[in-house]
Amino acid sequence: MTERKPSIGFIGLGIMGAPMARNLMAAGYELIVLDVVQAPMGALVAEGATAGRTPAQVAADTDVLVTMLPDSPQVEEVYLGSNGAYEALREGWLTIDMSSIAPGTARTLAERASAAGADALDAPVSGGDKGAIAGTLSVMVGGEEAAFERALPMLEVMGATIVHCGPAGAGQVVKVCNQVVVGVVIEAVSEALVLGAKAGVDPARIADVLQGGLAATKVLEMRRDNFLSGSFEPGFRIELHLKDLKNAFELARDTDVVLPAAAIVEQFMRAAVVNGRGDLDHSGLVTMLEDLAGARVSDATGR
Ligand code: NAD
């Protein structure tokens, strides 16, 4: 006899959460879904999910809670706020927060859960909206080994690479490391393309050559069309990447580490947000370098 799949409460149905929830439903899990915005809830309910009312109710009426929210304040509100999920905290319960948040917040949630005999995993992801839709995300998990094993069948529906990184908070530590690399690489690719374009070479040819050698990068592979066309529909919004760098600097301060290259990227991202570009995909950081150089990569493409 096959074991009954646990029911899942899924809170946060944005660019990432909605397709992740959809994949869980397609794999046969029963879902109760919740978002502060009605539209994505309506879409998933039309596909067979049940609409939740409050985080506490969703948590009480399901076996496992998965959350995919913007940042630490929203996660704190959903878990610890009034009508929050932890009002249903109970022995044996499992929560999986897949949002990218401060490692310290993840540790606090895990400590509170552990004191009640429950498990709270931090399991942020990389791989973007395309990975969320395809179910091929990389998932970096912090928490107890037994809880990780319990979560694995669900994580395998949403991701292709799933790594247990260590105790509570370790997943979030790896996520900020990931975001430092991605941010610095976006900035490096942007500098190179703007330089080459203004020097009169077709950026498409630059990209072709870079991708064949040591400079090859997933950033240019996955965002090539954005850089060359100058269209920056997200994807992953600059505003969210700036939030990840804020978490990186918080961790760096706590651990006495300096992040000089990330600091420059953080300044450009902040300037982009201040200039009304926070909703662009993070590859849109190139527009800040373009402004400083007085040249557009897209104008030089195909020339
Ligand atoms: P998003 O803004 O599209 O989605 C967040 C969702 O949470 C929204 O639908 C919002 O309405 C909902 N929400 C906010 N506060 C809420 C609350 N209190 N209760 C219920 N719902 C609430 O963001 P996203 O792009 O889906 O990203 C989600 C998380 O995943 C972020 O931490 C982000 O950094 C991370 N992430 C995103 C990507 C990406 O490519 N978009 C990739 C990897 C990781």
Boltz pocket constraint, residues with backbone or C-beta under 6 A from the ligand:
constraints:
  - pocket:
      binder: B
      contacts: [[A, 11], [A, 12], [A, 13], [A, 14], [A, 15], [A, 16], [A, 17], [A, 34], [A, 35], [A, 36], [A, 37], [A, 40], [A, 68], [A, 69], [A, 70], [A, 71], [A, 74], [A, 77], [A, 78], [A, 98], [A, 99], [A, 100], [A, 101], [A, 125], [A, 126], [A, 127], [A, 128], [A, 129], [A, 235], [A, 236], [A, 237], [A, 240], [A, 244]]
      max_distance: 6.0
